[in-house]
Amino acid sequence: MVDRCICFSRPFTELKRIAEREDARDVEALQCKVDFGLKCGLCKPYVQRMLDTGRTRFPVMRKIEFD
Ligand code: FES
């Protein structure tokens, strides 16, 4: 399961709390409030899905599911 930005050691539960507090609705808006997703970037589609669904744990997505 994927539940965090590994590069920045940020659990999605923490990112979700910040997004709700700051009313950040997409990855770019959330990145203005907290550092994540700026190294390998693999967490970003998961974070967007978190923002869309409220979920904080995801099965590993295949590349086709990122689009
Ligand atoms: S896992 Fe988030 S930038 Fe690498």
Backbone and ligand atoms as CSV (ligand in chain L), in Angstrom:
chain,resi,resn,atom,element,x,y,z
A,1,MET,N,N,0.845,-1.195,0.000
A,1,MET,CA,C,0.000,0.000,0.000
A,1,MET,C,C,0.884,1.251,0.000
A,2,VAL,N,N,0.353,2.304,-0.569
A,2,VAL,CA,C,1.046,3.590,-0.612
A,2,VAL,C,C,0.299,4.541,0.327
A,3,ASP,N,N,1.020,5.064,1.328
A,3,ASP,CA,C,0.342,5.918,2.300
A,3,ASP,C,C,1.159,7.145,2.674
A,4,ARG,N,N,2.200,7.451,1.868
A,4,ARG,CA,C,3.019,8.609,2.225
A,4,ARG,C,C,3.889,9.048,1.055
A,5,CYS,N,N,4.402,10.280,1.155
A,5,CYS,CA,C,5.494,10.734,0.297
A,5,CYS,C,C,6.764,10.241,0.966
A,6,ILE,N,N,7.386,9.265,0.381
A,6,ILE,CA,C,8.569,8.649,0.986
A,6,ILE,C,C,9.731,9.646,1.012
A,7,CYS,N,N,9.905,10.388,-0.061
A,7,CYS,CA,C,11.070,11.276,-0.157
A,7,CYS,C,C,11.071,12.353,0.939
A,8,PHE,N,N,9.886,12.789,1.357
A,8,PHE,CA,C,9.797,13.846,2.370
A,8,PHE,C,C,9.257,13.323,3.698
A,9,SER,N,N,9.086,12.004,3.810
A,9,SER,CA,C,8.573,11.383,5.043
A,9,SER,C,C,7.279,12.053,5.509
A,10,ARG,N,N,6.347,12.229,4.559
A,10,ARG,CA,C,5.069,12.872,4.877
A,10,ARG,C,C,3.927,11.878,4.668
A,11,PRO,N,N,3.333,11.379,5.748
A,11,PRO,CA,C,2.173,10.492,5.585
A,11,PRO,C,C,1.012,11.252,4.937
A,12,PHE,N,N,0.226,10.532,4.143
A,12,PHE,CA,C,-0.929,11.178,3.517
A,12,PHE,C,C,-1.918,11.678,4.572
A,13,THR,N,N,-1.952,11.038,5.737
A,13,THR,CA,C,-2.848,11.525,6.794
A,13,THR,C,C,-2.458,12.955,7.190
A,14,GLU,N,N,-1.164,13.222,7.249
A,14,GLU,CA,C,-0.702,14.585,7.577
A,14,GLU,C,C,-1.038,15.537,6.434
A,15,LEU,N,N,-0.776,15.103,5.197
A,15,LEU,CA,C,-1.078,15.969,4.050
A,15,LEU,C,C,-2.575,16.266,3.973
A,16,LYS,N,N,-3.393,15.288,4.301
A,16,LYS,CA,C,-4.849,15.490,4.264
A,16,LYS,C,C,-5.277,16.527,5.300
A,17,ARG,N,N,-4.713,16.438,6.490
A,17,ARG,CA,C,-5.043,17.427,7.536
A,17,ARG,C,C,-4.682,18.838,7.078
A,18,ILE,N,N,-3.502,18.972,6.485
A,18,ILE,CA,C,-3.054,20.289,6.016
A,18,ILE,C,C,-3.953,20.775,4.877
A,19,ALA,N,N,-4.288,19.876,3.964
A,19,ALA,CA,C,-5.156,20.248,2.831
A,19,ALA,C,C,-6.504,20.740,3.326
A,20,GLU,N,N,-7.063,20.062,4.328
A,20,GLU,CA,C,-8.366,20.474,4.854
A,20,GLU,C,C,-8.267,21.826,5.556
A,21,ARG,N,N,-7.205,21.993,6.328
A,21,ARG,CA,C,-7.017,23.249,7.054
A,21,ARG,C,C,-6.818,24.425,6.099
A,22,GLU,N,N,-6.066,24.181,5.034
A,22,GLU,CA,C,-5.699,25.248,4.102
A,22,GLU,C,C,-6.620,25.327,2.891
A,23,ASP,N,N,-7.606,24.438,2.816
A,23,ASP,CA,C,-8.529,24.373,1.681
A,23,ASP,C,C,-7.774,24.212,0.361
A,24,ALA,N,N,-6.757,23.363,0.369
A,24,ALA,CA,C,-5.972,23.059,-0.838
A,24,ALA,C,C,-6.645,21.903,-1.574
A,25,ARG,N,N,-6.991,22.129,-2.817
A,25,ARG,CA,C,-7.773,21.124,-3.557
A,25,ARG,C,C,-7.019,20.443,-4.667
A,26,ASP,N,N,-5.794,20.868,-4.929
A,26,ASP,CA,C,-4.979,20.130,-5.891
A,26,ASP,C,C,-3.532,20.108,-5.403
A,27,VAL,N,N,-2.731,19.289,-6.083
A,27,VAL,CA,C,-1.355,19.060,-5.639
A,27,VAL,C,C,-0.586,20.369,-5.569
A,28,GLU,N,N,-0.733,21.200,-6.581
A,28,GLU,CA,C,0.040,22.441,-6.616
A,28,GLU,C,C,-0.346,23.355,-5.450
A,29,ALA,N,N,-1.613,23.455,-5.163
A,29,ALA,CA,C,-2.055,24.295,-4.039
A,29,ALA,C,C,-1.518,23.751,-2.723
A,30,LEU,N,N,-1.517,22.428,-2.589
A,30,LEU,CA,C,-1.015,21.835,-1.347
A,30,LEU,C,C,0.500,22.011,-1.234
A,31,GLN,N,N,1.205,21.942,-2.353
A,31,GLN,CA,C,2.662,22.133,-2.325
A,31,GLN,C,C,3.038,23.559,-1.919
A,32,CYS,N,N,2.123,24.491,-2.044
A,32,CYS,CA,C,2.389,25.857,-1.563
A,32,CYS,C,C,2.372,25.920,-0.041
A,33,LYS,N,N,1.790,24.886,0.604
A,33,LYS,CA,C,1.632,24.882,2.060
A,33,LYS,C,C,2.571,23.936,2.776
A,34,VAL,N,N,3.065,22.905,2.071
A,34,VAL,CA,C,3.890,21.881,2.714
A,34,VAL,C,C,4.779,21.232,1.655
A,35,ASP,N,N,5.991,20.872,2.066
A,35,ASP,CA,C,6.924,20.240,1.129
A,35,ASP,C,C,6.611,18.762,0.967
A,36,PHE,N,N,6.362,18.346,-0.235
A,36,PHE,CA,C,6.231,16.937,-0.622
A,36,PHE,C,C,6.265,16.915,-2.149
A,37,GLY,N,N,6.535,15.744,-2.693
A,37,GLY,CA,C,6.396,15.561,-4.132
A,37,GLY,C,C,7.414,16.260,-5.001
A,38,LEU,N,N,8.458,16.809,-4.410
A,38,LEU,CA,C,9.411,17.612,-5.184
A,38,LEU,C,C,10.688,16.861,-5.542
A,39,LYS,N,N,10.743,15.585,-5.208
A,39,LYS,CA,C,11.921,14.788,-5.614
A,39,LYS,C,C,11.509,13.843,-6.728
A,40,CYS,N,N,11.184,12.586,-6.413
A,40,CYS,CA,C,10.843,11.639,-7.487
A,40,CYS,C,C,9.478,11.923,-8.101
A,41,GLY,N,N,8.569,12.527,-7.326
A,41,GLY,CA,C,7.244,12.873,-7.843
A,41,GLY,C,C,6.253,11.730,-7.915
A,42,LEU,N,N,6.654,10.527,-7.527
A,42,LEU,CA,C,5.760,9.374,-7.655
A,42,LEU,C,C,4.532,9.474,-6.750
A,43,CYS,N,N,4.638,10.237,-5.686
A,43,CYS,CA,C,3.492,10.357,-4.766
A,43,CYS,C,C,2.401,11.274,-5.302
A,44,LYS,N,N,2.699,12.105,-6.270
A,44,LYS,CA,C,1.748,13.145,-6.650
A,44,LYS,C,C,0.413,12.613,-7.158
A,45,PRO,N,N,0.382,11.583,-8.020
A,45,PRO,CA,C,-0.946,11.083,-8.420
A,45,PRO,C,C,-1.733,10.504,-7.260
A,46,TYR,N,N,-1.022,9.958,-6.276
A,46,TYR,CA,C,-1.709,9.439,-5.089
A,46,TYR,C,C,-2.263,10.591,-4.247
A,47,VAL,N,N,-1.498,11.644,-4.127
A,47,VAL,CA,C,-1.971,12.801,-3.351
A,47,VAL,C,C,-3.191,13.424,-4.036
A,48,GLN,N,N,-3.151,13.506,-5.360
A,48,GLN,CA,C,-4.334,14.049,-6.042
A,48,GLN,C,C,-5.544,13.162,-5.786
A,49,ARG,N,N,-5.326,11.856,-5.821
A,49,ARG,CA,C,-6.440,10.946,-5.540
A,49,ARG,C,C,-6.913,11.113,-4.089
A,50,MET,N,N,-5.981,11.327,-3.176
A,50,MET,CA,C,-6.355,11.593,-1.786
A,50,MET,C,C,-7.236,12.840,-1.708
A,51,LEU,N,N,-6.848,13.888,-2.413
A,51,LEU,CA,C,-7.627,15.126,-2.381
A,51,LEU,C,C,-9.006,14.919,-2.999
A,52,ASP,N,N,-9.083,14.051,-4.000
A,52,ASP,CA,C,-10.365,13.807,-4.684
A,52,ASP,C,C,-11.291,12.911,-3.873
A,53,THR,N,N,-10.717,11.968,-3.118
A,53,THR,CA,C,-11.545,10.926,-2.498
A,53,THR,C,C,-11.548,10.961,-0.974
A,54,GLY,N,N,-10.541,11.595,-0.357
A,54,GLY,CA,C,-10.416,11.582,1.095
A,54,GLY,C,C,-9.700,10.355,1.628
A,55,ARG,N,N,-9.390,9.406,0.761
A,55,ARG,CA,C,-8.668,8.211,1.209
A,55,ARG,C,C,-7.197,8.552,1.426
A,56,THR,N,N,-6.525,7.786,2.307
A,56,THR,CA,C,-5.109,8.054,2.593
A,56,THR,C,C,-4.230,6.821,2.385
A,57,ARG,N,N,-4.796,5.727,1.908
A,57,ARG,CA,C,-4.012,4.518,1.593
A,57,ARG,C,C,-4.499,3.986,0.250
A,58,PHE,N,N,-3.540,3.637,-0.594
A,58,PHE,CA,C,-3.884,3.226,-1.949
A,58,PHE,C,C,-3.061,2.018,-2.368
A,59,PRO,N,N,-3.661,1.134,-3.136
A,59,PRO,CA,C,-2.848,0.096,-3.759
A,59,PRO,C,C,-1.931,0.758,-4.785
A,60,VAL,N,N,-0.819,0.120,-5.082
A,60,VAL,CA,C,0.111,0.665,-6.078
A,60,VAL,C,C,-0.613,0.766,-7.410
A,61,MET,N,N,-0.570,1.946,-8.013
A,61,MET,CA,C,-1.223,2.155,-9.299
A,61,MET,C,C,-0.272,1.788,-10.427
A,62,ARG,N,N,-0.850,1.229,-11.493
A,62,ARG,CA,C,-0.065,1.010,-12.696
A,62,ARG,C,C,0.005,2.321,-13.463
A,63,LYS,N,N,0.957,2.458,-14.360
A,63,LYS,CA,C,1.155,3.727,-15.053
A,63,LYS,C,C,-0.120,4.196,-15.733
A,64,ILE,N,N,-0.868,3.297,-16.338
A,64,ILE,CA,C,-2.075,3.705,-17.070
A,64,ILE,C,C,-3.073,4.380,-16.142
A,65,GLU,N,N,-3.051,4.054,-14.854
A,65,GLU,CA,C,-3.986,4.635,-13.903
A,65,GLU,C,C,-3.577,6.040,-13.471
A,66,PHE,N,N,-2.339,6.443,-13.788
A,66,PHE,CA,C,-1.889,7.792,-13.439
A,66,PHE,C,C,-2.531,8.842,-14.344
A,67,ASP,N,N,-2.918,8.442,-15.548
A,67,ASP,CA,C,-3.379,9.431,-16.552
A,67,ASP,C,C,-4.788,9.924,-16.266
L,1,FES,S1,S,7.592,9.929,-2.945
L,1,FES,FE1,FE,7.007,12.003,-2.942
L,1,FES,S2,S,8.615,12.997,-4.030
L,1,FES,FE2,FE,9.218,10.946,-3.970
